């Protein structure tokens, strides 16, 4: 059922997401401490707050994406959340446009936004495999391609930061690395959004399945009193 290139268009999404994720996991904490001069405890607290936001928002994003399907396809979330996470990544590594006393607050806001929009794109992306095809063999092909994209994204991100010129405070210039990876991630997200096709319709809620179609409604009736069921 898959066309020749679709599995690789799908894999491009995790390539882009790993450009963002590896920048967060491997380098952003060092940037906070080394370049912005934050105390390690403050920087760690910002990361802890981001994890807490994920714990709350990721299930909500998944529920909303499922609720809005098929009117809003899952790949549309990738085309929104992916670019916004890239934008927030660049802001997180940018020089804070605030007084020194407000730098931790600025870092906290940009980091929370980064984690939120990353989830907005990545949570629906993870469910996209089952929407592209109902076939188990296709799922294996898609997942295999996705893992290759993720591994390649992590490798490219690590090499990008490792080969960067030295910044003003010594060590790699993380800001330049974020900009380079942002430029690479954008076409990857668009490839997934435009190059994949959702062939499997989302399941109706159980209440809709158990109620017969109403003659007053053109769709399955989820509200029997309103539809005369």
N, C-alpha and C positions, 0 to 999 in steps of 0.2 A: 504493500500500500504506500510505502514511502517512496518519494522520488529520489533521484540519485544524490542530490545535494542537500536534502532537507535535514538529515541527521547532523550535518556539519553547520548548517545555519542554526540549528538548535544548540549545538555545542558552543557556538560563538557567544551565546549568552553567559555561560559560566566562565568563558575566557574573560569577558568584560567584568563580570562580578568579582573574579579573583584578582584582577588589577586593583579593584577597590579594596577588597577584603585583606589582601596581603599587605597593602599599604597601611591599613589600620593596625593589623595584628603585629606586624614586624617593625614598623617605623614610627608610627604616630606618637607612641609613648615616649620614645627617645627624643622626638622633636619637641614635645612639651617640656621635657626636663633639660635637654641640652640647649635648644635654641631659644625657648621662651623663658627658661630659668625657673620653672615651677619646682616646688618641693615634690619629691617622689610620692609622698602621701596624698598630695592634692591631685597630682596626675592620675594616680591609681583610683582615687575617688571618682574622678570623671569617667574613667572606664567602667567602674562599678555602676554608676548611674546609667550609662549606656546599656549595660547588660540588663538592668532592671526595666528600662524602656522596652527592650526587645521582648522581655518576658510578658509584658502587658500587650504590646501592640502587634506582635507577630500573629497570635491567634485571631485578633480582631481583623487584621488585614486578610487572613485566609478566609474568615467567615464572610466578610464583605465581598471579596472577590468571587466566592462561590455563590453568594446571594445574587449578585449582579449578572452572573452568567445566565444565558449566552448573550445578553445585550451588550455586555462589555467583555470581549474575549480576554483570556489570560495573557496573551502576548501583548495586549494593549498596556497592561500593568508594567511589563518590562520596558516598553517604550517611554513610559512616564517615570517610573521609579529608578531605572538605570541612569538616564541622563541627570536626574536631580541628585542622585547619590554622587555622581561624578562632580557636579557643581559644588556640593557640600564638601567633598574631599579637597577640592582646590581651595575653598574658603578655610578649611581646617588647617591647611599647611601654609596659608597666606599670612603675611605680617599682620597682626591684630591692629585694626584701626581705632584703638581705644587706649586710654591711659594705662600705665603699667598695673595699677591697682585693680583694673577691671579685666585684665587678661584672662584670669581663670574663669570668670563668668562668660567671656566671649568664647573661650575654648569649650566650655560646657555646652553652650547653646549650639555651636556648630557641630559638636560631636553628637549630641542628641538628635539633631536634624539629620546628620549623616547616617546614624544607625536606623532611624525611622524610615528614611527614603530607601535605604538599602533593602530593608524588609519589604517595603511596598513593591519593589521590583522582584526580589529574589524568592519570596514565599509563593506567589503565583507561578513564577518560573519553574519551581520545583514540581508543581502539579501539572505542568504543561505536557509532560510525557504521556500521561493517560488520555489527554485530550487530542493529541496528534494522531494516535492510532489505538484501536482496541486489541491489536495483535501482540501476543507476548514476545514473539521474536523481534518485532519492531521496537518494543520496550527495551529489549536487551541491546539492540543496535543504538538506540538513542542514549541509553544510560552509558554505554561504553564510550560513545563519542563525547558525551558530556564530561565524563571523568578525564578524558584526554584533554579537553578544553580547559578544565579546571587546573590540571597539572601544568599545562603549558602556560596558563595565565600566571600561576605562582612562580614558575621559573623565570618568565620574562620580567615580572615585577622585581624579583630578587636581583636579577642581572642589571636591570635598569638602575636601581639604587646603588648597586655595587660599583658600577662604571661611571657614576656621576662625578663631575669635578668637585673639588673641595669647596664648601660653603664658607661664609664669613666667620663662623665660630669653630671651624675645623670639622673634618668629617664630610660626609656626603651632603650635597645640597638637596634636602628632601623636598623643598618647594618645587624645584625644577623637575624632580622625579614625578611628583604628583601631576604636574601639567602634561608631561609626556604620556603618562599612563592614561590620563583623562582623554587625551586625543586619540589614543588607541582604543579605548573602551567604547567611545560613542558609536563608531561604525559597527562594532560587535553587537551592541544592543539593537541597533537598527536591523542588522542581518537577521537576528532572531525574530524580531517583530514582523518584518516583511517577508521573510523566507520560509516561515512555517505556516502550516494550515491546521486548524482545529476541526477534525472530522467527527469527533465523538461528542454528542450532545451531553450536557450535564444532566445528572439524574434529577428527577423531580423530588421534592420533599415527600416523605412517606404519607403525609396527610393528603397530598394530591393524588397519590397513586391509589389510595384506598377508596377514594370517592369517584364515582363514575362521571364522565363528562356531562356537563349540564347543557340542556338545549338552549339555555339563555346565555351561555358563555361559549366563545369560540375555542377556548383553551381548557385544559383540565381545571376542575373547580377546586380551589383551595379554601374557598369560603362558601360552604353550602347555603347558609341563610341568604347571603347576598345574591347568589346565582340561582336560587330556587331549588337547591338540592335537598 
